[in-house]
Structure formats: C-alpha cells, structure tokens
C-alpha cells in the first residue's frame, strides 16, 4: 500500500471517529412510578406511555419500575438519555 493511500485512510478514519463522537442523542424525560420500598429483587424501568410534549429539549414519557430483569433489547445506533423524576413519597 502506498504511503499516500495509507495517509488518506488514516485521515478518513480520524474524521469518521470525530463524526461518531459528535452524534446527536435523544432525551427522554418523565415521572417514574417506583416499586414498593420492601421489594428486594432485581428491577428494571419500562416506558408505560408517551405524554404530550412539555419541552422542546426532549420527549416526555411515563416510566414504571417493574420486577425482574429487563427484557433483551436489539442493538441500536441511537444514543438515548433518560431522566426519571421521582417524588418524595413514591415507592422506594
């Protein structure tokens, strides 16, 4: 492989890495209904329903803790950040 071609490939790989690092993400916001305080087993969070939008920065959902391990999810290229709001007297 010529030096010139190798140099171009290295620059292309660097540019691709920069684009991947700056990939946008989705923001999910919502209230979380927790399991009772005395529940001691494994738990996971699921989306119960999507709510009308309250903010331009992300979509709003209703989240709920469920007993047991989370079901397997297919691999995804999406970057998702979830923010769960919990009230002072809500479950755990």
C-alpha positions as CSV (number, residue, x, y, z in Angstrom):
1,X,0.0,0.0,0.0
2,X,1.4,3.3,-1.0
3,X,2.3,5.9,1.7
4,X,-0.1,8.4,0.1
5,X,-3.1,6.0,0.2
6,X,-2.3,4.9,3.8
7,X,-2.2,8.6,4.9
8,X,-5.6,9.3,3.3
9,X,-7.1,6.2,5.0
10,X,-5.7,7.4,8.4
11,X,-7.2,10.9,7.9
12,X,-10.6,9.3,6.8
13,X,-10.7,7.1,9.9
14,X,-9.9,10.1,12.2
15,X,-12.7,12.2,10.5
16,X,-15.1,9.3,10.9
17,X,-14.3,9.0,14.6
18,X,-14.9,12.7,15.1
19,X,-18.3,12.5,13.4
20,X,-19.3,9.5,15.6
21,X,-18.2,11.3,18.8
22,X,-20.5,14.3,17.9
23,X,-23.5,12.2,17.1
24,X,-26.7,13.7,18.5
25,X,-28.8,12.0,21.1
26,X,-32.4,11.7,22.1
27,X,-33.6,12.9,25.5
28,X,-36.5,11.2,27.3
29,X,-37.9,12.9,30.4
30,X,-40.7,11.7,32.7
31,X,-42.0,10.7,36.1
32,X,-41.1,7.3,37.5
33,X,-43.5,5.1,39.4
34,X,-41.3,3.0,41.7
35,X,-41.9,-0.4,43.1
36,X,-42.7,-0.6,46.8
37,X,-39.9,0.0,49.3
38,X,-40.0,-3.6,50.6
39,X,-39.3,-5.0,47.1
40,X,-35.8,-6.5,47.2
41,X,-35.4,-8.3,43.9
42,X,-34.0,-7.3,40.5
43,X,-35.8,-4.4,38.8
44,X,-35.9,-2.6,35.5
45,X,-37.6,0.5,34.1
46,X,-40.0,0.5,31.2
47,X,-41.9,3.2,29.3
48,X,-45.6,3.0,30.0
49,X,-46.7,5.7,27.6
50,X,-45.6,8.8,25.8
51,X,-47.1,12.1,27.1
52,X,-47.8,15.3,25.2
53,X,-44.6,17.4,24.8
54,X,-43.9,19.8,27.6
55,X,-40.4,20.9,26.5
56,X,-38.6,21.5,23.2
57,X,-35.5,19.7,24.5
58,X,-36.9,16.2,24.8
59,X,-39.9,13.9,24.7
60,X,-42.0,13.2,27.8
61,X,-42.9,9.7,29.0
62,X,-44.4,7.9,31.9
63,X,-41.9,5.4,33.3
64,X,-42.5,2.5,35.7
65,X,-40.2,0.2,37.6
66,X,-41.1,-3.5,37.0
67,X,-39.9,-6.6,38.9
68,X,-37.3,-8.9,37.3
69,X,-34.6,-8.4,34.7
70,X,-35.0,-6.1,31.7
71,X,-36.0,-8.0,28.5
72,X,-33.3,-8.2,25.9
73,X,-33.2,-5.2,23.5
74,X,-31.9,-5.3,20.0
75,X,-28.7,-3.4,19.4
76,X,-29.2,0.2,18.5
77,X,-27.1,3.0,17.0
78,X,-29.2,5.6,18.8
79,X,-27.9,7.4,21.8
80,X,-30.7,7.9,24.4
81,X,-30.5,9.7,27.7
82,X,-33.4,9.1,30.1
83,X,-34.1,11.4,33.1
84,X,-36.5,9.9,35.7
85,X,-38.2,12.2,38.2
86,X,-39.2,10.6,41.5
87,X,-41.5,12.1,44.1
88,X,-40.6,12.1,47.8
89,X,-43.2,9.5,48.8
90,X,-43.1,7.4,45.7
91,X,-42.3,3.7,46.5
92,X,-38.6,3.1,47.1
